[in-house]
């Protein structure tokens, strides 16, 4: 989906924003929902994302900066949430301008401790590229506060991806695919697993069989799933292949999963 198809709808009390056309970007609340009940806290804890007025960039209206906040009532925002990319020379153009995802996750089931997933994006460049930051937030009962347990910043133009797995053999894990800057232009595949202490620990990192521009219609993470699961001892040749979305009959070519 093109980046310009993302932006915020009106105030929602659902776990994820429905992002609308940014040609006339809104200002004000993008998303807010309760954290007290899912995290078992006293009343008043909420997540919110509020967008500043649109920016006029030489006649082109761009979505304003989005402020993310976790707070209890009228208290200050806790420092657990990253405020987004900071490398733009103009402060108003730095940070998040698109909220791509925000929801409660249950990596250990509904009876286990939840996590808050937040994915934000910078403004896009002339080529449609943008910085994307994925964050996972846990509640630390000992410190009586929220803390960030995972953060990964990547871009979008070379099939980069960060994916949280909510089901299956990788449930609770986060997999990232980051392109390499030298031949054969494959990807670094990294798997971070959730520990019993609710931290993330790297359990796998390797150079992909998938290379950039090889014509495979699957995402890099999907095409690498047999390699990921094999290296983690979750899949072996002879077992049914991992089924990527919308691909009922995948097949392997030189250890890379293809569809069709």
JOWO-V209644 format. One record per pair of residues at least 24 apart in sequence whose ideal C-beta (glycine too) atoms are under 6 Angstrom apart, sorted by the first residue. I is the first residue (numbers start at 1). J is the second residue. Records with the same first field share a line. If there is no record, write none. Layout:
# JOWO-V209644
I->J + J
This chain:
# JOWO-V209644
3->124 + 128 + 130
6->98
7->63 + 98
8->51
15->103 + 104
16->103
17->99
22->63
25->54 + 63
27->51 + 53 + 64
30->99
31->102
38->104 + 114
39->139
44->72 + 73
45->72
49->99
62->123
63->97
65->95 + 97
66->96 + 99
70->146
78->145 + 146
80->137 + 146 + 147 + 148
82->133 + 135 + 151
84->120 + 133
85->122 + 131
93->123
96->120
97->123
107->172 + 194
129->155 + 156 + 157
130->156
132->156
134->162
138->198
149->199 + 200
150->200
152->176
159->220
161->219 + 221
163->221
169->234
175->221
177->220 + 221
179->212
184->211
185->211 + 212
186->211
187->220
189->224
204->231
209->255 + 256
210->256
216->258
218->244 + 259
223->256 + 257
225->257
226->257
227->255
